[in-house]
Amino acid sequence: MSGEAHLPSIGVDQARELFFAQGRDPAPWIAPHISRSWQRSRPVDHHVIDPEPMALALLSERREQAMRLLNCAQPELDGLAEHAVGNGCVVILSDASGLILEEVGSADFLPKAERIALQPGVEWSEHNRGTNAIGTALAEREALMVLGGEHYLAQNGALGCAAAPIFTGRGELAGALDISGETVRVNTHALGLVRMAAQQVEHRMMLAEAGGHVLRFHARPALIGTAREGLMVIEGGRIVAANRVALELFSRSWDGLLDLDAEAFLGANWPRMEHRRNLLTLPGGRQIAMVMERSNTPDTARTTTRHATSPPGMTTEADDIQPLLHKAVRVLNEGVSVLVNGETGSGKEVFSRRLHAASRRSAGPFVAVDCASLPETLIESELFGYEEGAFTGAKRKGMAGRIREAHGGVLFLDEIAEIPLPLQTRLLRVLEERVVTPLGGGQGVAVDFDLVCATHGHLPALVEAGRFRADLMYRVAGFTVALPPLHQRGDRHALISRLFLEAGGAAKHLRLESDALEALAAYRWPGNVRELRSTLRAVVALADAGDSVTAAMLPAHLVGAWTSPPDDATPHALPHTEPLMSITRHAIDEALKACDHDVAKAARRLDVHRSTIYRHLARQRGKPEAH
Ligand SMILES: Nc1ncnc2c1ncn2[C@@H]1O[C@H](COP(=O)(O)OP(=O)(O)OP(=O)(O)O)[C@@H](O)[C@H]1O
């Protein structure tokens, strides 16, 4: 009966006595999953004292490794925190080894030693602590409760815990979510909550990692796009991931489904199912609704961007950005459009992705359109789609358009100021009426999405200059988030330290010395986080494994900034700005030449956003730049 409530009774005390004192098999008296776990826990010394959390540096490394899980679980941790606080419980996220990565709520109900044992940095595997909800849920691969005396260690006898394992789309354990409190406070309701939350996290992780095609299906079409839908990912013609709902519907295990040929499984027509509702035939002949989409998660987003969360006492970027994110989620969830404003490279897209992940639309798609990188002539068809044969060069079948792809999710319009005026009128109409009519006529299609836009410019100034419609500005800027430039962020020391580890510092066992950290924190960073990341990558590449990175190992211009008098930011930035501008222009021209004027290639070569190159070209053509 793993996964079921087992009410503690005097039977548990008797079972403990028989098991520990007489070495008897406890199976007749306690739930099967507890009995199995006690047997597995025999090697654990049951007089073990409570452990201290591991060192923060080590914990940070383990959290880096579990970045995707932390990122995808954050909305659930936030949601469950309310339950935890109201019920005197804590909510815990562990990695696949049972190591606590995050704890929210208060463990005041416990004596000090156990309070410490429930903190991030302590491993609750069965191997370490015997039977406990986190370790046992991971070992049994099932959601379950462990109450009071069912815990292997006597000192955990006051605890009630409910935990659910979190799986990747390939059936590997990613971690566990747990609610712990006094035994009387943890019941089947808590078990239901962690089970549902784990399903949400799995769903988000699968979508975040998916490349190729994503198949979404459910017997009730209304549930497609929610965390209860079945998901399958197809890459290179093979099924590479599936969630547990999919396994149940197809009555298959991961082993029986993964790496199967998609054509053999779905029929030869599967590539043509894209963006249409189809019927999927289950084993046994039942047909259910299905939608197939091309994954819109770019490779970079699949490998980077962590939602910052901090071990107790450690400052991270969450301190500066988190409050902005909280506010933005609240307004977006009310259907108000959010405009993210900030200097180039300050993290507007990263912020918008986090906003989507934390919003009511998290189970739906995040569709990003970079208005600066599309030639003007293509923006219209890209956004609104077109009918079959709408114009010369159009794909024969027509295209739904990015706005329709965002149905049920978030549409992210990056560099919104770059949308040409005539299209601004059309976009405004779609935002007002929530109906898209494709180019070339045809039926209007109703769409439902939340809107997030970004710009590095100042929209009111553009409105005044007649380059942006005032009514569209009011529509897209229902709520404006101003992201601070990197040099003004109060949490930049923690951010730099984290990005240093992510840039390969952790893998090469490098240490960032405090003079280097101070120099990096003092620099003006005109290219913000993007520039910081590429600088750190270069610094890490030049260091030997195990090195201590000092200020002397940083590029000279950074150290110059630090040793100059620590005046106000703007004045000391000025000497760098002018020469840097001409160096930048020259570098872009050279990169374009070397890449045969392929903008995407040149952007990759310079590690800048394509919009930087388009802006540079616009400047060369004499087109005024947005400010
Ligand atoms: N919080 C963060 N953690 C890690 N990397 C980040 C963070 N914020 C930004 N970055 C990185 O910095 C770069 C720029 O981020 P992003 O594209 O979100 O900035 P932007 O403001 O949208 O830039 P642009 O104005 O050029 O469109 C990316 O490589 C991104 O991964």
The ligand as an ORCA input file, in Angstrom:
! r2SCAN-3c Opt
* xyz 0 1
  N      19.944     35.900    -13.795
  C      20.721     35.398    -14.731
  N      21.402     34.260    -14.511
  C      22.201     33.751    -15.490
  N      22.371     34.289    -16.694
  C      21.701     35.413    -16.953
  C      20.847     36.029    -15.993
  N      20.324     37.148    -16.528
  C      20.824     37.219    -17.782
  N      21.647     36.190    -18.029
  C      22.379     35.909    -19.269
  O      22.753     37.141    -19.856
  C      22.495     37.129    -21.247
  C      21.500     38.214    -21.575
  O      20.252     37.904    -20.966
  P      18.865     38.304    -21.672
  O      18.869     37.853    -23.117
  O      17.758     37.874    -20.816
  O      19.028     39.886    -21.626
  P      18.169     40.970    -22.383
  O      18.056     42.121    -21.450
  O      16.888     40.366    -22.872
  O      19.130     41.301    -23.588
  P      18.813     42.140    -24.956
  O      18.472     43.537    -24.533
  O      20.090     42.088    -25.692
  O      17.677     41.430    -25.624
  C      22.016     35.740    -21.586
  O      23.126     34.981    -21.983
  C      21.468     35.227    -20.285
  O      21.531     33.833    -20.229
*
